[in-house]
Amino acid sequence: MINCSQVGVLAAFVLGSISVTAPSWAQVVDGTSGRVSRCDMFRSLGKALPPECGGTGPATSGATRGRVVIGAPATAPAAAVPVAAPRPAATSPAAPSATVAPAAVPSPTTAATTMAPAPKGLGLPIPFALDSDELTADAMKVVDDLADVFKANAGDRFIIEGHTDALGDPAYNRALSDRRARAVVAYLVARHGLPGDRFVARGQGSTQLLLPADPINGRNRRVQVLNVGS
């Protein structure tokens, strides 16, 4: 089952010579509890969907690389909009009394939700060798599918985050998660020829647990990808 959650994202990064301001909130699909299909990746991270995923974008090289489809992400419900109390309108002898409907007064959070959809993100259980930043063979297959999404959405840039569970020293976990995020970017550049300046790699360690109530759960160990747009 894929779940969606609203998460905070730090504010500013530099991709090559271009400064990118990351949104303060994002809708991230949790793909750590099941096998994620290529089409799930496209729906969670991209705008252009290939024909095999029901879109009109170009077909990708991985069209025949199957994954078990585990569902499409749900959308977060819109926040309620507070409404000011009505005030009677001024009247004149030539017109009957009337009540003017008040304008909605959205909160800052509601305004942001209404004006633009949440940026897209996806958390994946990309496996590494134990206590290492070495991608396993299974991890490479997952990143190969991610590369197809990045190629089909060539105008977008992405943050690649490493996350750990809460076992062990926090400083060590943060450093390991940073190396793992950088290993994903290095593979995308070396194996798929993607420009490195499209990606920011960073390690969060155990500071943003997926399951705070279960800090040593293996699902906390994940790589999170966030689309920060063009």
N, C-alpha and C positions, 0 to 999 in steps of 0.2 A: 504494500500500500504506500502510495506517495502522499505525503502531507506537505502543506505550505505553512510557513511561519514568517512573521515580520521580524526582521533583524536590523540592528543598527550597523552603520558602516562608517569608518573614519573618513575625514573630509577631503584631503587633497593628496594627489600623487602626480608624478611627472613621468609621462610615457615618451621616451625620446626627448624631443624638444617641446612637446606639447603638454601643457598642464591640464590635468583632468580632475574635476571636482566630483567626488563620489557622493551619491545621495545619502542622506542621513537615515534612510529606511529603504528596505528592499524586500521583495517577496521571494523567499528562497524555498525551493522545492526540496524536501528531504527524500533523497534516494538511497539512504543507507540501510533501509529495512528490506530491500528486495533488489532483484536484478533490473537494471534500468535499460530500456531499449534506446536505440539510436533516435527514434522518433520522439521519445520522452526528452532526450537531450535537446533536440531541435526546438521543441515546444517550450522548454524551460529556459533556454538561453538565446534563441535566435528570433529573427523576424521572418527570414526566408525559409519556407518549408519545402523540401524536395517532393516530387510526385509520390514517392512511396510512403510519404507521411501525410498525404492528402493536400499538399500545397501545389503551387505553380512555379516554384523555383527550379533551378537546374537539378538534374539527377546527380547523385553523388557516387563516388567510387565504391562506397561501402553499402550499396543498396542491397546486396545479397548477404551481408554480414548480419546474421540474425541475433536477436536478443529476445528474451521473454518480455512481452509487453505487460507492464504492471499498472497502467492507468495514466491518465493525463492529470496535470495539477489542477486543483480547485482554485477558484478565485476568492480572495478575501472579501467579506461583506462590506459594503460601503458604510461609513460612519454616519450616524444620525446628524441631521442639520438642525441646529437650534433656530427657533423662529421667534422674532420679537413680538411683544404684545401689540395688537392692533390699536390704532388711534383713529378717532373719527375725523373725517375730512372737513375742511371749511365749507360752509353752505352759502348759497346766495338765494335771493327771493325768486330767481328765475329757474332754479333747479331744486329738486327734492333732495333731502338729506341722503348721503351715501357714505359707506364705509370703504376706505381704501385698504386693500390687502397689503400687509407689510412685506418688505424685501427680506429674503433669508439672510441671516448673518452667520456665515460659517466660521468655525474656529480655524486657526492657522493649519492644524492638522487636517481638518476636513477639506479646506481649500486645496491643499496639496494633493489629497486623494482624488478630488473631483477634477482638478486640472490635468493631471497626468497619471497614467498607470504606474504601478510600482515597478521599478527596474527588476529585471529577471535574474535569478540565481539558481544554483543547483549544488547540493552536497552529495558527494560520491564516496563510496568506500574503496578508494584506489589502494591496492595492497603494495606494501614495500617489504623488502627483506627486514628481518627482525633487527630493531635498533639501528636502522640504516636508512640512507636516502636512495638506495638502489631500487629502481622500479622492477617489479617482478614481471614475468611474461604475461600474466593476467592483467597487470596494471597497464602494460603497453597496449593491449587490445582496447581497454577502456579509453585511454588517451588517444588512440587512433580514431575512435569514433568522435571524440570531442574535436579532433582536428578537422573532421568533415564539417562540423557546425561552424568552426571558426573560418574555414575557407568559404563557406556559403554566405557568411555574414562578414564580408571582408572590410566593411566600413566601421565595424565595431571594435572596441577595445575591452579587455577583460582583466579582472583581478583574480589571481590564483592564490588561494589561502590554504595553508596547512593547519590542521587542528589535531590535538591529542586528547587523551583522557587525562584524569587527574593523578594517575600513578607516577611516582618519581619526582625528581626535582623540577620545579616550575621553570627555572632558567634553562635547564637542559632540554626540557620539553619544547620550549619556545624555539631554541636554536635548531633542534631536530626538525620541527615542523617547518621552519624557514628553509632548511636545506631541501626538504621534500617538495615544497612548493617550487623552489628553484629548479629541482630536478625535472618536474613536469614541464616547466617552460623550456628548459634546455632540450628536452626530448622533442617538443613541438618544433623548435627551431632546427635541430639537427636532422630529425627524421622526416619532417614534413615541409621544411623550408619556409615556415611562417616567420614574419619579421618579429624579432624580439621586442621591438618597441610597442607592440600591440598589447603587451602583457606587463602586469606588475605582480611580482611574487612576494609573499610575505608570510611569516609564521605567527600564528596566534597562540600556539601552545594550548594550555588548558583554560585560557581566559574567556572563551566563548563556548562553553559546553553545550552540545546539542540536547543532552539529557541532564540538566543540573541536579535533579533528584537522584541520579544514578551516575555519579562522576567517574566511576571506573568501567562503565559499560563500553564495550568495544565500538559501538556506533559513534561514540564521541571522536574516534580516530577517523578522520575524513579529510578529503580535499574539497574545498568549497570554491565554486566558480561564480563570479558576478559579472554580468554584462553592464559596463558603464557607458555604453553608447559610443558615438563617433567623436 
